Amino acid sequence: MGMVVAVGTALSTQHMLHAPYVTWPEVSTAWHESLRLPGALAAGFSAFAAASIFTSRSPISLPIRPRLGGRAVATHIAGVAVWALIGHVLGMMPVTAYAVGSATWGHLRILDVLVSLAGLALVVASGFVAGVVIRSAKVAPPLVAIAALVIMQLPNNPLLRPLALLQPVQQWTTSDLKFVPNTAVSVFSFIFAVVGILAAVATADAVLCGLRRLGPAHIAWALAPLVLATVAFAWRPELYVDSGKRPQVCTSVHDVPVCLHEAHAKSLDTVAETVASLQSAGAEPLINSVTGESVSDVNTSRQGNAVISLNLTPDSPRLAAQTVPEQVAIQVSTAAAVPAGPCSSRQHHDLGALVRHRILTDAGYGHVADLFTSTFPDLSEAEQVLEEMSSAQFADFVAQRHETIVACQLTTQDVTEL
């Protein structure tokens, strides 16, 4: 089972190995967020083990079974859990080792590792109890694995968000370095996992030994997770909080400051080169600053002040921007030519999009521009004029109209009268 869990974890994190580098916060989060697939596999294998050991046709059957006791049940669960934990640790080694060699800031968060390991052990224990109850080696594994997948997906529903406190997979996928896990939540999740494991042992013991040996301790351990679950739903805390730490690295490109979080220091030169290519394509008067979202006080770009986010491992190959330069080019050119707030009409917005398309094309990102820009039949004349301009003419046009462009007030007449 350990090998299966290791492969599941490795598959869940292998996309991170294709990034130019990884950050420690991303790797720390991956320790528990990657458990959806391996966790479901571990739960299924645990259910299979329990159903195989405690089937009615097993040598371990009545009247021998009542003599097992909680210690024997705990031994079986521990044996299965140890292999699952070893597998998960082995599966996380490649991306953790990659972070050791490529990350420029931060460290592995121990609480994230503890939550992942305790949470995986809880999943294994829960699967074992389900196997003891079902007692069918054919039915239990797929049923338990599917149930585990569904349960780990439930926190996506806002009403069920507190369930994230009760399992390792908390549905946290953002790469924004502004936020870190809430320490109180991590401690609560770890405590719940430990209590849940003990409750699983008590429950399995009660099921195997029958009601005759059901005592106050069994009832207390069975109720403990329910009490903690009630606390989680009543508490409903923020899972992630502002880190308060925003170390940054900066450079300047033709007097335009470019600043990123220190964790993205390896991307600073790439971002600066992309900004320089956009400036040479005529966008220089439109760009005032470029700031990484993780070190910015605002989350959205403001009229020439671009706030950018870097996704080192895009979720889908269908996204227009796959590389860091493409992401930066789109975000900076959009902040320069199509600002989010000031556009008072659809025509102003679309004309800004045409200017952005020309900037991206001249900067060497024509393939991205074509994917990112729609056609505008009502602006065919303005589009033709912009396409027929030479690079020097376009640069002069932007220099003359930069205030109008940044304010998103460009009109068809502004384009065609040149």
Protein Blocks (a to p, Z undefined) as FASTA:
>chain_A
ZZmmmmmmmmmmmmmmmpmbdcfklmmmmmmmmmmmmmmmmmmmmmmmmmmmmgmkbmbd
cfklmmnommlmmmmmmmmmmmmmmmmmmmmmmmmmmmmmmpcgdcddfklmmmmmmmmm
mmmmmmmmmmmmnopaklmmmmmmmmmmmmmmmmmpmklmmmmmmcfbloiabfbfkbcc
dfklmmmmmmmmmmmmmmmmmmmmmmmnojmlpcfklmmmmmmmmmmmmmmmmnopafbd
cehiacdddddeehiacdddfklmmmmmmmmmmmmmmmmnopmmmpmbdcdfklccbfbd
cehiacddddfbafbfkbmblbfklmmmmmmmmmmmmcfklpmbfklmmmmmmmmmmmmm
mnopammmmmmpccdfklmmmmmmmmmpcfklmmmmmmmmmmmmmnopacfklmmmZZ
